[in-house]
Structure formats: structure tokens, C-alpha cells
Amino acid sequence: MKILLSVFLSLIAALTIAAQIAKPPLKAGDKAPDFALANGDGKLVTLSEYIARAPVVIIFYRGFW
């Protein structure tokens, strides 16, 4: 439950920031800009940290809670 809440809050924060930036939306296959979010343990992680280790796929799952 703690992880789910962290993911949800992180997604809301990312969407809020993205809405404030006046840039054209990304299309499928575009490279995502670097961003930082808190993981399930509260540690700040960045996309660039993960890309340095291996390819990354970002998926936004729209669920019904």
C-alpha cells in the first residue's frame, strides 16, 4: 500500500510539472526528458540513473481503483 501511494503521488507530481511546462507532448518512441521521483522507500531516483544501467520503458497504466 505504501508503494502504491508513493507511485500515485509521484505520478501526480510528474503530471503537474509536465502540465506547467509549455513543450510539445512526447510521441511513442521519443526519448523522455530526465526527471526525479521518490521510489517506494522514499529515496530520490532519476531516470538518468536507470538509463545508465539498462534500457528503460516507461508505461503509464490507467487503472480503475
C-alpha positions as CSV (number, residue, x, y, z in Angstrom):
1,M,0.0,0.0,0.0
2,K,2.9,2.4,0.8
3,I,4.5,1.7,-2.5
4,L,1.2,2.2,-4.4
5,L,0.6,5.5,-2.6
6,S,4.2,6.7,-3.4
7,V,3.8,5.7,-7.1
8,F,0.4,7.6,-7.2
9,L,1.8,10.7,-5.6
10,S,4.8,10.6,-7.8
11,L,2.7,10.3,-10.9
12,I,0.5,13.2,-9.8
13,A,3.7,15.3,-9.2
14,A,5.1,14.4,-12.6
15,L,1.8,15.2,-14.4
16,T,1.6,18.6,-12.5
17,I,5.1,19.5,-13.5
18,A,4.5,18.4,-17.1
19,A,1.4,20.5,-17.3
20,Q,3.3,23.6,-16.3
21,I,6.0,23.2,-19.0
22,A,4.9,24.5,-22.4
23,K,6.5,21.9,-24.6
24,P,5.0,19.7,-27.3
25,P,3.9,16.3,-26.0
26,L,6.1,13.3,-26.5
27,K,5.2,10.7,-29.1
28,A,5.7,7.0,-28.9
29,G,9.3,6.2,-29.4
30,D,10.6,9.7,-28.3
31,K,13.2,9.9,-25.5
32,A,11.8,11.1,-22.2
33,P,13.4,14.1,-20.5
34,D,15.3,13.4,-17.3
35,F,13.2,13.5,-14.2
36,A,13.5,12.6,-10.5
37,L,10.8,10.9,-8.3
38,A,10.8,9.3,-4.9
39,N,10.7,5.5,-5.0
40,G,8.8,3.2,-2.7
41,D,11.4,3.7,0.1
42,G,11.4,7.5,-0.2
43,K,14.8,7.6,-1.9
44,L,15.0,10.1,-4.8
45,V,15.8,8.4,-8.1
46,T,16.3,9.8,-11.6
47,L,15.6,8.5,-15.0
48,S,19.2,9.1,-16.0
49,E,20.4,6.7,-13.2
50,Y,18.3,3.9,-14.6
51,I,19.2,4.6,-18.3
52,A,22.9,4.4,-17.4
53,R,22.3,0.8,-16.3
54,A,20.0,-0.6,-18.9
55,P,17.3,0.4,-21.4
56,V,14.1,1.8,-19.7
57,V,10.5,1.6,-20.7
58,I,8.0,4.0,-19.1
59,I,4.4,2.8,-19.0
60,F,1.5,4.8,-17.6
61,Y,-1.2,2.3,-16.6
62,R,-4.6,3.7,-16.2
63,G,-6.4,1.6,-13.7
64,F,-9.7,1.7,-12.0
65,W,-9.3,1.8,-8.3
